[in-house]
Amino acid sequence: MARHNREGHGADQRGFEYAVNYQPDWLKQVKVTRQLETGRQSTKTLFRNPQERPTTEPGDRVRTRILSGGQQLDFEVCLSDPRSAVRRIRISYALPSPDGAREEEVEFTLESELPPPSE
């Protein structure tokens, strides 16, 4: 049986702070990808699970919530994965651009692939 969610924190390329509510036995890391003002794309690890391996098998449901008060960003992903086969989830989130004239697309990648629990 999977354990209750934990909370972690991180910052992106522009210094925005995030809270990550995650399942410790499923989530390995969260990456955030943004377009920079120069037009280049930048990917940064937003959060990494401090556990090197799970203590139990993940449950049947994958659930992660990401919040950033400075951007008024708040979403939660929840899906059923009874075979524990999901390895990566990508979320594309639309935010107002810094100048407010258009939308900016920010991509979050939730990665699993933690080694199996130790015996």
Secondary structure, 3 states (H helix, E strand, C coil): CCCCCEEEEEECCCCCEEEEEECCCCCCEEEEEEECCCCCEEEEEEEECCCCCCCCCCCCEEEEEEEEHHHCEEEEEEEECCCCCCCEEEEEEEEECCCCCCEEEEEEEEECCCCCCCC
